[in-house]
Amino acid sequence: MRLIAFDLALDLVTALTPTLATFRRYNARHAKQLDDASTSIALNVAEATGRFGRDRKHHVRIALGSLREVNAALLVAVAKGWIAEAPMAAERDRLGGLLYGLQRE
């Protein structure tokens, strides 16, 4: 079963590609952390679809934590002047809402 949350996570990974290139110019470790966190969202949502009960919720919670890490990394980059604004704010909010709902099921 494919979830809308998975599609949104893939959209986020795709949309962050240019931002990652910008991050790499300033701080390669920060770029890797953003890349790992955004990838983790999609991978954990995908894994959650094949799990049940508490195990499913665990993977959704990891995805939600990774989304929060992505949000923080983007806000730090804005604060440092690396990017003008954090991309996909509405989509990240929607994904967060979906993940929050899934982990409460």
C-alpha positions as CSV (number, residue, x, y, z in Angstrom):
1,M,0.0,0.0,0.0
2,R,1.5,3.3,-1.0
3,L,0.8,6.3,1.2
4,I,0.4,10.0,0.3
5,A,3.0,10.6,3.0
6,F,5.5,8.5,0.9
7,D,4.7,10.6,-2.2
8,L,5.2,13.8,-0.3
9,A,8.5,12.5,1.1
10,L,9.7,11.7,-2.4
11,D,8.7,15.2,-3.6
12,L,10.7,16.7,-0.7
13,V,13.8,14.7,-1.6
14,T,13.5,15.8,-5.2
15,A,12.9,19.5,-4.2
16,L,15.8,19.6,-1.8
17,T,18.4,18.6,-4.5
18,P,19.2,22.2,-5.4
19,T,19.3,23.2,-1.7
20,L,21.7,20.4,-1.0
21,A,24.0,21.7,-3.6
22,T,23.9,25.1,-1.9
23,F,24.6,23.5,1.5
24,R,27.6,21.7,0.1
25,R,29.2,25.0,-0.8
26,Y,29.0,26.1,2.8
27,N,29.2,23.0,4.9
28,A,29.5,19.4,3.5
29,R,28.6,17.8,6.9
30,H,25.4,19.9,7.2
31,A,24.5,18.9,3.6
32,K,25.0,15.2,4.4
33,Q,22.9,15.5,7.5
34,L,20.1,17.2,5.5
35,D,20.4,14.5,2.8
36,D,20.3,11.7,5.3
37,A,17.3,13.1,7.2
38,S,15.3,13.7,4.1
39,T,16.0,10.3,2.8
40,S,15.2,8.8,6.1
41,I,11.7,10.2,5.9
42,A,10.9,8.4,2.7
43,L,12.6,5.1,3.7
44,N,10.9,4.9,7.1
45,V,7.4,5.7,5.7
46,A,8.0,3.0,3.1
47,E,9.1,0.5,5.8
48,A,6.1,1.4,8.0
49,T,3.7,0.3,5.2
50,G,4.9,-3.3,5.7
51,R,4.7,-3.2,9.5
52,F,1.9,-3.6,12.0
53,G,1.1,-2.3,15.4
54,R,3.8,-0.6,17.5
55,D,6.4,-1.5,14.9
56,R,4.6,0.5,12.3
57,K,4.2,3.5,14.6
58,H,7.9,3.3,15.5
59,H,8.9,3.8,11.8
60,V,6.4,6.6,11.4
61,R,7.8,8.3,14.5
62,I,11.3,8.0,13.1
63,A,10.1,9.6,9.9
64,L,8.4,12.4,11.8
65,G,11.7,13.0,13.8
66,S,13.6,13.1,10.5
67,L,11.2,15.6,9.1
68,R,11.7,17.8,12.2
69,E,15.5,17.5,11.6
70,V,15.0,18.6,8.0
71,N,13.0,21.6,9.2
72,A,15.6,22.6,11.7
73,A,18.4,22.2,9.1
74,L,16.6,24.5,6.7
75,L,15.9,27.1,9.4
76,V,19.5,27.0,10.5
77,A,20.5,27.6,6.8
78,V,18.2,30.6,6.6
79,A,19.6,32.0,9.8
80,K,23.1,31.6,8.5
81,G,22.2,33.3,5.2
82,W,22.9,30.2,3.0
83,I,19.3,30.3,1.6
84,A,16.7,33.0,1.5
85,E,13.8,30.8,2.7
86,A,13.2,27.2,3.5
87,P,11.7,25.4,0.5
88,M,8.4,23.6,0.4
89,A,7.1,24.9,3.7
90,A,3.5,24.1,3.0
91,E,4.3,20.6,1.8
92,R,6.5,20.0,4.8
93,D,3.7,21.1,7.1
94,R,1.3,18.8,5.3
95,L,3.7,15.8,5.5
96,G,4.1,16.5,9.2
97,G,0.4,16.5,9.8
98,L,0.0,13.2,7.9
99,L,2.9,11.6,9.8
100,Y,1.5,12.9,13.1
101,G,-1.9,11.3,12.3
102,L,-0.3,8.0,11.3
103,Q,1.7,7.7,14.4
104,R,-1.5,8.2,16.5
105,E,-3.5,5.5,14.8
